Amino acid sequence: MPEMSDATTTTVLPSSTVALVEPVARVRDAINQWVMGLDDALVMMTLALICGGHVLLEGPPGTAKTMMVKLLGQAFNLPFKRIQFTPDMMPADLIGTNIYNQQEHRFTFHQGPLFTTFLLADEINRAPAKTQSALLECMQEHQVTVEGEQMMLGELFTVFATQNPLEHEGTYPLPEAQLDRFLFKLVIPYPSRAAGLAILKQHHQQTAGSHDVCIEPVLGADDLIGLRQAANAVTVQEPVLAYLTDLVDATRQNPHVAVGASPRSAILWLKAAKAMAYVEQRDYVIPDDIKRVGPPLLRHRLILFPQAELEGRTPDSVIDELFGVVKPPR
């Protein structure tokens, strides 16, 4: 294994120039037929699937958040359902309900849209807290409980939730307990000029009257399980574990942070770093893997003091500070 170097502090995500492991590269290339300029987000979403984690996507309308999730489900040939969250949505609208069957004289459970593999919770912050909390058990335990009966959702069950950062009227901020269930929070920006031009050219050349967005499956459920097993086998040296521990501790000692990273955050951080190493075709973790997954993993978990927010600090800026203070192993 190569000697650890004092890498330059950065929070840049992996780009399309990075040589990705073959299955992940196939997924990215298939989705890039329709989505341009979002390679970093696609890699992180695939990384979350390998970790078995959920993803919160934040960005303005029309930035292909829904399309990316739909195409990711198609790429892995897994069931996909989309739910548009609204202020009047109740937990039963999500989970399902028991309906009395007059012919059989008994209640029959009718599954809600939650029973799928890829669940897109569109504008999740528009649903009231009671409905949002119905997702907690599903996201953590991969099961739901209806009138005392537990129903499993499957080991590949994954929630991709979106929220619009521009509108606050009629929204309900996600509680910290639910935010902590998301492995990553990805910020989806507007496309660059080059990506925007490519999008216009693609739609200009699209067959008139054809609006279906569809790709052929490139992997399956067994392949995803195999990816998870391979990533879990990645090794981590003691200095890298110590580096991660120091970073987690630094979030709790930072004078601008009211609530730092929890032990569960540290475990997820390690898991994500191992997946990043595997995706980049390494069987060991380096400090840069820790850095690359740090911002999307921490930005929704760090709670700043009000004074720090008034001074213009954000979780991302604090994360940058942490990487500058805590030095990686040599």
ROLUM-702069 format. One line per 8 residues: number of its first residue (from 1); for each residue x, y, z of N, C-alpha, C. Coordinates in steps of 0.02 Angstrom, whole numbers, plus 50000, padded with zeros to 5 digits. Atoms other than C-alpha are relative to their C-alpha. Example, Ala and Ser with C-alpha at 12.3 -4.5 7.8 and 13.67 -1.06 7.14 Angstrom:
BEGIN
1> 50045,49941,50000,50615,49775,50390,50045,50060,50000; 49958,49941,49997,50684,49947,50357,49961,50055,50037;
This chain:
BEGIN
1> 50043,49940,50000,50000,50000,50000,50044,50062,50000; 49959,49940,50004,50069,50174,49956,49999,50038,50065; 49996,49959,49940,50126,50292,50092,49949,50056,49998; 50049,49947,49996,49996,50417,50152,50035,50067,49989; 49972,49933,50013,50027,50595,50090,49955,50052,50029; 50039,49944,49973,49972,50762,50159,49963,50033,49943; 50037,49977,50059,49840,50791,50026,49973,50071,50012; 50028,49932,49995,49778,50966,49988,49928,49997,50021;
9> 50068,49998,49975,49619,51010,50079,49952,50016,49944; 50048,49989,50053,49472,50998,49961,49934,49967,50018; 50065,50031,49992,49287,50961,49962,49970,49984,49932; 50024,50014,50067,49277,50928,49775,49979,49927,49995; 50024,50069,50009,49174,50775,49732,50034,49969,49940; 49968,50033,50057,49237,50644,49609,49968,50021,49935; 50026,49977,50064,49220,50700,49429,50000,49943,49950; 50006,50052,50051,49188,50607,49268,50068,49978,49975;
17> 49934,50020,50023,49376,50603,49236,50030,49945,50043; 49976,50053,49957,49401,50483,49381,49981,49932,49971; 50013,50067,50026,49416,50301,49327,49959,49961,50051; 50044,50034,49953,49267,50220,49412,50001,49925,49987; 50005,50072,50007,49245,50035,49444,49947,49985,49947; 50039,50012,50062,49164,49956,49290,49924,50001,50009; 50074,49998,49995,48985,49925,49354,49973,50070,50012; 50023,49932,49985,48969,50102,49423,50008,50045,49938;
25> 49990,49961,50061,49041,50176,49263,49945,49986,49949; 50055,50017,50046,48909,50082,49162,49936,50034,50020; 50061,49965,49977,48770,50153,49269,50004,50074,49984; 49992,49929,50015,48839,50329,49254,49992,50016,49926; 50002,49987,50072,48861,50317,49066,49929,49992,49972; 50069,50011,50023,48684,50249,49042,49957,50060,50017; 50041,49943,49978,48606,50391,49142,50020,50064,49965; 49976,49939,50033,48714,50522,49057,49972,50008,49929;
33> 50036,49991,50063,48615,50489,48898,49947,50054,50006; 50055,49954,49990,48480,50597,48976,50018,50057,50048; 49983,49950,49949,48561,50693,49120,50071,50024,49987; 49934,49972,50013,48706,50811,49085,50023,50044,50057; 49971,49954,49952,48823,50899,49203,49990,49982,50073; 50013,50019,49930,48775,50802,49360,50037,49935,50017; 49961,50061,49987,48910,50666,49362,50014,49992,50075; 49983,50004,49929,48959,50709,49541,49941,49974,50041;
41> 50060,50022,49963,48781,50689,49605,49984,49927,49984; 50015,50069,50019,48757,50527,49507,50046,49951,50036; 49952,50044,49965,48915,50452,49582,49981,49995,50074; 50018,50001,49929,48860,50502,49758,49935,49961,50012; 50062,50038,49993,48686,50431,49732,50013,49924,49993; 49981,50070,50006,48761,50267,49672,50039,49976,50061; 49962,50016,49939,48880,50272,49820,49952,49986,50057; 50049,50011,49946,48730,50287,49937,49966,49932,49993;
49> 50029,50066,50011,48652,50133,49857,50047,49945,50023; 49951,50050,49979,48812,50037,49886,50005,49996,50076; 49998,49998,49926,48810,50093,50069,49934,49978,50031; 50066,50015,49972,48625,50052,50088,49971,50060,50035; 50023,49939,49969,48590,50234,50131,49949,50037,49958; 50050,49959,50033,48455,50360,50088,50029,50068,49983; 49972,49937,50026,48480,50526,49997,49948,50054,50000; 50042,49941,50003,48405,50699,50017,50030,50045,49946;
57> 49979,49957,50055,48415,50803,49858,49968,50068,50007; 50026,49932,49992,48399,50991,49876,50021,50041,49940; 49985,49958,50058,48387,51106,49727,49938,50031,49973; 50058,49967,50029,48274,51222,49630,49963,49954,49952; 50039,50042,50046,48135,51150,49520,50033,49997,49931; 49977,50006,50068,48182,51084,49349,50073,49983,49992; 49928,50016,50004,48359,51025,49390,50011,49924,49995; 49995,50073,50016,48326,50839,49349,50008,49957,50062;
65> 49995,50042,49939,48315,50777,49529,49957,49937,49992; 50045,50057,50009,48164,50666,49492,50025,49954,49945; 49977,50040,50056,48235,50609,49326,50059,49956,50019; 49942,50040,49981,48399,50552,49404,49980,49939,50041; 50022,50056,49959,48310,50443,49532,49965,49948,49957; 50036,50046,50045,48195,50368,49400,50048,49960,49957; 49952,50034,50043,48341,50328,49285,50045,49953,50039; 49959,50044,49958,48442,50255,49428,49963,49935,50014;
73> 50040,50061,49991,48299,50134,49463,49999,49958,49938; 50000,50037,50063,48293,50087,49280,50068,49968,49987; 49933,50027,50011,48482,50062,49273,50011,49937,50039; 49993,50059,49959,48472,49936,49415,49941,49952,49993; 50059,50043,50013,48307,49863,49350,49962,49984,50065; 50034,50008,49936,48223,49891,49519,49936,50041,50000; 50064,49964,49998,48043,49945,49557,50008,50071,50027; 49995,49929,49982,48020,50133,49571,49930,50029,50006;
81> 50063,49964,49992,47876,50237,49638,50015,50071,50024; 49992,49929,49982,47857,50425,49656,49938,50022,50038; 50055,49972,49960,47751,50511,49789,50009,50075,50003; 49999,49927,49994,47709,50695,49779,49972,50018,50069; 50021,49983,49932,47703,50753,49960,49962,50066,49999; 50043,49941,49996,47568,50881,50002,49982,50013,50073; 50016,49984,49930,47511,50970,50161,49943,49958,50029; 50056,50039,49974,47355,50861,50174,50014,49924,49998;
89> 49985,50071,50003,47445,50694,50154,50003,49970,50070; 50002,50035,49936,47415,50570,50295,50045,49937,49995; 49958,50060,50002,47524,50419,50345,49969,49943,49961; 50033,50054,50037,47394,50300,50273,50008,50008,49925; 49989,49988,50071,47417,50382,50103,50067,49973,49977; 49933,50023,50015,47597,50327,50112,50007,49924,50011; 49990,50069,49980,47590,50159,50200,49947,49954,49971; 50057,50041,50020,47418,50094,50151,49951,49993,50057;
97> 50052,50005,49949,47264,50045,50249,49963,49934,49994; 50043,50059,50000,47152,49901,50297,49930,50019,49976; 50067,49987,50029,46990,49896,50196,49958,49937,50010; 50044,50057,49985,46843,49787,50244,49974,49970,49935; 50024,50037,50058,46802,49654,50114,49933,49969,50019; 50067,50024,49982,46614,49625,50123,49987,49929,49978; 50011,50069,50024,46620,49465,50022,50034,49949,50044; 49963,50047,49959,46752,49383,50131,49992,50014,50075;
105> 50014,49982,49930,46695,49471,50292,50064,50006,50041; 49937,49988,49963,46870,49523,50341,50035,50060,49970; 49961,49943,50024,46991,49667,50326,50060,49976,49959; 49943,50015,50043,47120,49663,50187,50044,50061,49995; 49953,49944,50004,47275,49770,50187,50016,50017,49928; 49983,49975,50066,47299,49875,50032,50063,50041,50005; 49936,49967,49994,47480,49925,50012,50000,50069,49968; 49990,49933,50027,47524,50107,49986,50063,50002,49956;
113> 49942,49994,50045,47660,50172,49869,50067,49990,50034; 49939,50012,49963,47788,50147,50007,50030,49932,49984; 49976,50068,50013,47800,49963,49959,50030,49996,49930; 49962,50001,50062,47932,49974,49824,50073,49991,50019; 49929,50003,49984,48121,49970,49811,50031,50069,49999; 49978,49931,50004,48162,50147,49753,49939,50044,50012; 50055,49955,49986,48046,50274,49833,50023,50072,49993; 49985,49930,50007,48052,50454,49774,49948,50040,50038;
121> 50044,49957,49960,47976,50568,49906,50010,50072,49976; 49992,49935,50032,47952,50725,49803,49973,50055,50045; 50017,49944,49956,47950,50888,49903,49977,49975,50069; 50016,50032,49936,47955,50792,50066,49983,50051,50055; 50012,49951,49948,47954,50952,50169,49932,50034,49994; 50068,49973,50004,47777,50992,50111,49950,49958,50041; 50044,50043,49960,47704,50848,50213,50006,50019,50073; 49997,49985,49928,47658,50875,50396,50044,49951,50037;
129> 49952,50040,49961,47768,50805,50534,49976,49929,50011; 50027,50067,49988,47651,50657,50566,50015,49954,49942; 49987,50041,50059,47673,50596,50389,50075,49989,49990; 49927,50007,50005,47860,50631,50386,50026,49947,50049; 49976,50048,49949,47881,50529,50546,49983,49929,49981; 50018,50067,50022,47796,50381,50462,50057,49968,49960; 49944,50026,50038,47954,50365,50357,50057,49977,50045; 49942,50015,49957,48070,50349,50508,50012,49925,50007;
137> 49992,50072,49991,48038,50165,50542,50019,49967,49934; 49986,50030,50066,48041,50126,50356,50074,50009,49981; 49932,49984,50020,48209,50211,50329,50052,49965,50044; 49952,50030,49954,48293,50139,50483,49996,49924,50002; 50010,50072,49989,48218,49965,50498,49980,49962,49937; 50023,50031,50062,48160,49933,50318,49937,49958,50013; 50063,50033,49985,47989,49886,50387,49949,50052,50020; 50054,49957,49976,47820,49962,50428,49958,49958,50048;
145> 50044,50033,49952,47700,49921,50569,49930,50027,49991; 50070,49981,50010,47513,49922,50535,49958,49959,50049; 50041,50031,49949,47400,49885,50684,50037,49941,50033; 49960,50049,49964,47539,49790,50770,50034,49947,49957; 49970,50049,50044,47589,49687,50618,50057,50031,49961; 49941,49975,50035,47763,49710,50547,50003,49972,49929; 49994,50020,50071,47787,49707,50358,50067,50024,49975; 49933,49984,50023,47959,49702,50280,49998,50033,49931;
153> 49996,49964,50063,48010,49815,50137,50056,49976,49955; 49944,50026,50041,48165,49723,50077,50065,50036,50015; 49935,49972,49981,48351,49751,50105,50023,50055,49953; 49979,49949,50047,48369,49861,49950,49956,50062,50001; 50045,49943,49996,48232,49983,50001,50040,50064,50011; 49962,49938,49997,48298,50159,49973,49953,50059,49988; 50039,49939,50007,48220,50331,49996,50043,50055,49970; 49971,49940,50028,48268,50475,49883,49948,50055,50010;
161> 50048,49946,49986,48185,50634,49946,50026,50065,49970; 49981,49935,50027,48184,50805,49864,49967,50056,50040; 50031,49940,49970,48153,50977,49935,50025,50061,49963; 49986,49938,50036,48149,51150,49859,50024,50052,50051; 49975,49952,49950,48260,51275,49953,49974,50070,49991; 50021,49932,50016,48176,51426,49874,49933,50018,50031; 50067,49986,49973,48001,51409,49947,49995,49975,50072; 50008,50018,49930,47961,51408,50132,49926,50001,50022;
169> 50071,49997,49982,47774,51447,50135,49968,49931,49987; 50033,50065,50007,47673,51288,50165,50047,49941,50006; 49953,50055,49991,47825,51184,50210,50011,49987,50074; 49986,50022,49932,47874,51089,50367,50072,49976,50003; 49929,50021,49997,48061,51081,50406,50007,49929,50028; 49989,50069,49978,48123,50903,50426,50033,50001,50069; 49969,50003,49934,48162,50861,50608,50069,49968,49996; 49932,50026,50000,48341,50818,50654,50002,49924,49999;
177> 50001,50073,49998,48294,50638,50690,49990,49970,49931; 50011,50026,50067,48234,50615,50512,50058,50018,49954; 49943,49981,50040,48376,50713,50433,50058,49951,50011; 49945,50045,49984,48496,50595,50521,49993,49933,49966; 50010,50064,50035,48418,50448,50428,50026,50003,49929; 49974,49994,50068,48484,50517,50263,50077,49995,50003; 49928,50006,50003,48660,50462,50223,50031,50064,49972; 49973,49941,50033,48691,50609,50106,49945,50053,49990;
185> 50041,49945,50025,48617,50779,50073,50038,50030,49941; 49968,49975,50060,48660,50827,49894,49967,50064,49977; 50025,49936,50026,48641,51005,49832,50006,49999,49924; 50002,50004,50073,48589,51003,49649,49996,50071,49972; 50000,49931,50026,48638,51166,49562,49970,50004,49930; 50018,49991,50070,48583,51241,49398,50059,49976,49957; 49946,50025,50042,48683,51168,49252,50045,50057,49976; 49954,49952,50029,48836,51255,49183,49976,50017,49929;
193> 50020,49981,50068,48824,51341,49014,50010,49942,49951; 49987,50056,50045,48903,51192,48926,49948,49945,50008; 50051,50052,49987,48784,51069,49010,49932,50023,49976; 50064,49973,50023,48636,51183,48973,49993,49996,49925; 50001,50005,50073,48682,51189,48790,49990,49928,49977; 50007,50072,50017,48698,50999,48783,49928,49977,50011; 50070,50018,49986,48525,50982,48862,49954,50024,49945; 50042,49972,50054,48447,51096,48731,50010,49962,49935;
201> 49988,50037,50062,48531,51003,48588,49967,49932,50003; 50030,50066,49993,48472,50836,48656,49925,50004,49988; 50072,49996,50007,48291,50892,48668,49980,50027,49931; 50014,49978,50068,48299,50980,48499,50001,49942,49951; 49993,50057,50044,48351,50816,48418,49952,49944,50018; 50046,50053,49977,48222,50714,48515,49942,49994,49952; 50056,50012,50045,48084,50635,48412,49939,50039,50022; 50059,49961,49984,47931,50747,48403,49946,49957,50032;
209> 50053,50036,49966,47796,50693,48523,50023,49948,50049; 49972,50050,49954,47913,50578,48621,50027,50034,50062; 49978,49969,49938,47931,50630,48802,50021,49948,50052; 49981,50052,49953,47972,50462,48881,50075,50001,50012; 49929,50004,49981,48136,50457,48975,50011,49929,50024; 49993,50071,49984,48195,50277,48979,50068,49976,49977; 49937,50031,50018,48357,50179,48979,49994,49925,50012; 49999,50073,49990,48395,49993,48968,50036,49983,50065;
217> 49964,50021,49939,48444,49905,49130,50071,49978,49984; 49930,50020,50009,48631,49882,49149,50022,49954,50057; 49985,50043,49943,48634,49795,49320,49934,49976,50030; 50059,50025,49966,48514,49703,49434,50009,49999,50075; 49998,50001,49927,48475,49674,49617,50060,49960,50025; 49943,50041,49979,48607,49537,49632,50065,50038,49991; 49939,49960,50011,48737,49654,49559,50009,50052,50055; 49996,49951,49947,48695,49787,49688,50021,49968,50066;
225> 49979,50036,49939,48711,49661,49829,50075,49983,49996; 49929,50014,50010,48880,49610,49756,50043,50062,50010; 49964,49938,49989,48936,49792,49753,50006,50016,50074; 49999,49987,49928,48890,49809,49937,50051,49954,50034; 49953,50047,49969,48990,49654,49983,50072,50019,49984; 49932,49981,50020,49142,49713,49885,50023,50062,50037; 49981,49939,49965,49139,49886,49964,50012,49987,50074; 49991,50016,49930,49122,49811,50137,50067,49967,50014;
233> 49936,50035,49992,49282,49712,50108,50060,50046,49996; 49945,49952,50005,49386,49870,50083,50033,50009,50069; 49964,49995,49937,49522,49887,50216,50013,50073,50020; 49987,49933,49974,49556,50038,50326,50057,49995,50051; 49943,50001,49954,49723,50070,50413,49984,50041,50063; 50010,49965,49936,49734,50131,50592,50009,50076,49995; 49994,49927,50005,49799,50306,50545,49940,50033,49967; 50059,49972,50032,49649,50333,50432,49940,49999,50048;
241> 50053,50002,49949,49530,50277,50570,50010,50056,50051; 49986,49947,49952,49617,50398,50688,49983,50069,49970; 50016,49937,50034,49599,50538,50559,49925,50013,50000; 50073,49993,50000,49412,50506,50544,49975,50016,50070; 50020,49987,49930,49396,50502,50734,50015,50072,50019; 49982,49931,49985,49486,50669,50747,49952,50049,49967; 50047,49957,50035,49371,50747,50618,49932,50002,50035; 50063,50003,49964,49216,50687,50709,50004,50039,50065;
249> 49991,49964,49937,49284,50753,50873,50004,50075,49989; 49993,49929,50015,49325,50920,50790,49932,50032,49988; 50066,49971,50010,49142,50943,50741,49967,50017,50068; 50030,49988,49934,49097,50935,50926,50036,50055,50038; 49961,49949,49966,49236,51054,50980,49997,50068,49966; 50002,49938,50038,49206,51186,50847,49956,50052,50035; 50039,49951,49963,49147,51348,50930,49937,50024,49964; 50058,49978,50038,49020,51380,50792,49945,49947,49996;
257> 50045,50057,50007,48935,51209,50805,49967,49984,50067; 50037,50017,49939,48797,51178,50932,49993,49925,50009; 50006,50073,49999,48773,50994,50886,50046,49972,49946; 49953,50028,50047,48914,50897,50806,49979,49931,49975; 50013,50066,50028,48928,50727,50724,49993,49948,50055; 50012,50053,49951,48860,50578,50822,50042,49939,49984; 49965,50064,50015,48940,50405,50838,49970,49965,49938; 50030,50030,50060,48814,50345,50708,50025,50035,49937;
265> 49973,49964,50057,48876,50481,50591,50070,49975,49983; 49932,50024,50012,49054,50419,50614,49999,49932,49965; 50005,50066,50031,49003,50241,50570,49979,50005,49926; 50022,49990,50069,48911,50299,50414,50055,50032,49958; 49945,49968,50036,49059,50409,50367,50052,49949,49978; 49952,50053,50016,49175,50260,50375,49973,49956,49944; 50031,50043,50051,49054,50155,50273,50001,50033,49931; 50001,49963,50063,49039,50290,50140,50071,50007,49971;
273> 49931,49994,50023,49228,50312,50131,50024,49934,49970; 49981,50065,50028,49251,50125,50102,49967,49990,49932; 50033,50005,50065,49122,50132,49962,50034,50045,49949; 49965,49955,50046,49212,50282,49886,50065,49968,49975; 49938,50033,50020,49376,50187,49887,49986,49945,49949; 50017,50054,50046,49294,50038,49802,49980,50028,49932; 50023,49970,50063,49210,50148,49671,50059,50025,49959; 49941,49975,50036,49380,50221,49628,50053,49945,49992;
281> 49958,50059,50016,49453,50045,49609,50059,49992,50047; 49949,50013,49950,49551,50036,49771,49971,49953,50053; 50023,50044,49947,49542,49904,49907,50021,50025,50069; 49982,49968,49937,49598,50024,50044,49977,50073,49998; 50025,49932,49994,49538,50193,50107,50059,50047,50010; 49950,49947,49990,49645,50351,50093,49964,50061,50028; 50032,49941,49971,49614,50520,50178,49954,50037,49952; 50042,49965,50048,49543,50593,50017,49930,49969,49996;
289> 50066,50031,49999,49401,50466,50026,49958,50028,50057; 50034,49970,49942,49357,50534,50198,49976,50070,49983; 50017,49931,50017,49360,50712,50131,49944,50004,49949; 50048,49994,50055,49257,50679,49975,49928,49985,50022; 50068,50016,49977,49109,50603,50066,49980,50041,50060; 50014,49961,49940,49122,50722,50214,49946,50052,49992; 50050,49946,50006,49022,50873,50151,49928,49975,49992; 50070,50023,50005,48865,50779,50090,49977,49960,50060;
297> 50019,50040,49942,48869,50669,50245,49988,50044,50062; 50003,49959,49939,48890,50810,50373,49953,50060,49995; 50032,49935,50006,48800,50962,50301,49930,50003,50030; 50067,50000,49971,48628,50909,50364,50000,49975,50071; 49995,50025,49932,48692,50844,50530,50028,50052,50048; 49971,49949,49958,48789,50993,50596,49949,50055,50012; 50045,49945,49983,48681,51120,50688,50042,50057,50028; 49959,49943,49980,48762,51291,50703,49964,50043,50052;
305> 50028,49951,49954,48737,51418,50840,49969,50057,49959; 50031,49944,50037,48620,51560,50786,50049,50056,49983; 49953,49946,50012,48761,51686,50804,50046,49984,49941; 49957,50020,50056,48869,51587,50683,49963,50009,49933; 50039,49991,50061,48728,51588,50555,49992,50074,49983; 50005,49928,50012,48707,51776,50577,50065,50028,49972; 49935,49978,50026,48892,51795,50540,50013,49973,49930; 49994,50024,50068,48864,51706,50374,50030,49932,49992;
313> 49972,50068,50004,48934,51536,50417,49946,49950,49981; 50045,50055,50020,48855,51380,50343,50034,49935,50019; 49968,50065,49986,48882,51195,50379,50057,49984,49952; 49947,50014,50048,48984,51182,50219,50063,50039,50015; 49940,49960,49985,49100,51324,50268,50034,49975,50063; 49970,50029,49940,49125,51247,50440,50036,49935,49984; 49968,50063,50020,49165,51079,50359,50067,50015,49967; 49936,49979,50030,49298,51166,50253,50051,50018,50053;
321> 49955,49981,49945,49371,51239,50412,50028,49938,50035; 49979,50061,49966,49377,51067,50492,50055,49964,49961; 49950,50034,50040,49474,50993,50347,50066,50039,49999; 49939,49961,49997,49597,51136,50361,50036,49994,50067; 49971,50005,49933,49624,51113,50548,50026,49930,50015; 49981,50070,49985,49630,50922,50560,50043,49975,49942; 49954,50021,50053,49782,50861,50463,49996,49925,49988; 50002,50072,50016,49777,50694,50371,50066,49966,50017;
329> 49937,50037,49986,49905,50558,50410,50048,50002,49941; 49949,49999,50052,50067,50557,50315,50019,49929,49979;
